[in-house]
Amino acid sequence: MPAPTTPSRLKHHLGTLRRAPLGVALVAFALLSGCSPVKLINAVTPDDTFALIPDLSFGPLPANQVDVYRPLGTPPPGGWPVVVFIHGGSWQKGGRAQYKFLGEAMASRGIVLMSSSYRLYPEVSYPDFLPDSASAVAYALDHAARHGGNPRKVLVMGHSAGAYNAAMVALDDRWLAQQHHHITELAGWVGLAGPYDFIPLKDKSVQPVFHHPNVPPESQPIAHASAQSPRTFLGVSNFDAQVNPDTNSGHLATRLEALGVPVIFKRYEGVDHLTLIGAFSRPLHRMAPVLDDVAAFVTTIPEAPRKNGP
């Protein structure tokens, strides 16, 4: 029976893990007990490469909070790009605090990351979690400069269920309009392994979230694609057993491209639904170049037009 994984023992193992080849790292993940993979990844993530403001409220509800990861040093002229990240978890679990590894990765590339929360099922169901995500994006648009960010280089990004929320905020203007903003104020958006075109809804665990069998047609992000949609990055694993990359990201990329929207559609080998986001972390970075690709998309994206009116 393995020895208990105490904090000091965990740090010792993870110091080795950071220097290990990928195969050894994965074995270490399997052998170390008492910690989830996310906790292990976050434990090995440096603390001295970013500035963190945790638990910053953007609304009146307990779920209306972001953790802000800011690059060190002086912002460039105009400010750093800002990415609002929305976590996955089938709209039923997960939380913003799990993504220290992502905040560190993005901050190390000169990007402010705001890891956001939203209300989950069964507290709410579709569409009530979408105003939460839109409020987080509105906060970024209104307060980017406070964190050294560029308010005209704000993007929304999500993984899995969070990519759905990101897509709806970026494509369906109902949600930002409630916050007195418009989708054209976004410089772009990033969807990783997201569901965008999933009627009929076959996942029984998710069916209650979307009122199956009466899933509203307007709940589908692909229904809201338009020529006004912001620049798009879609990343998928070729071996995703949870969200079909062809009928979701593939269909959405084709629709947006037909409307004249600039789209980057990347398919990755060597990762699955979960390790696609895990590959942003230092120990798993070599699994797929998703961090390199997303960071390049974010840092080179043109500024959004200036907002007209109040």
Secondary structure as UniProt FT lines:
FT   HELIX           7..19
FT   HELIX           22..31
FT   HELIX           37..44
FT   STRAND          50..57
FT   TURN            62..63
FT   STRAND          65..71
FT   TURN            77..78
FT   STRAND          80..86
FT   TURN            90..92
FT   HELIX           96..99
FT   HELIX           100..107
FT   TURN            108..110
FT   STRAND          112..116
FT   TURN            121..123
FT   TURN            126..129
FT   HELIX           130..143
FT   HELIX           144..147
FT   STRAND          149..159
FT   HELIX           161..171
FT   HELIX           174..177
FT   TURN            178..180
FT   HELIX           183..185
FT   STRAND          188..192
FT   TURN            204..206
FT   HELIX           207..210
FT   TURN            211..213
FT   HELIX           217..219
FT   HELIX           221..224
FT   TURN            227..228
FT   STRAND          231..237
FT   TURN            238..239
FT   HELIX           246..250
FT   HELIX           251..258
FT   TURN            259..260
FT   STRAND          263..268
FT   TURN            273..274
FT   HELIX           275..278
FT   TURN            279..280
FT   TURN            282..284
FT   HELIX           285..287
FT   HELIX           290..300
//
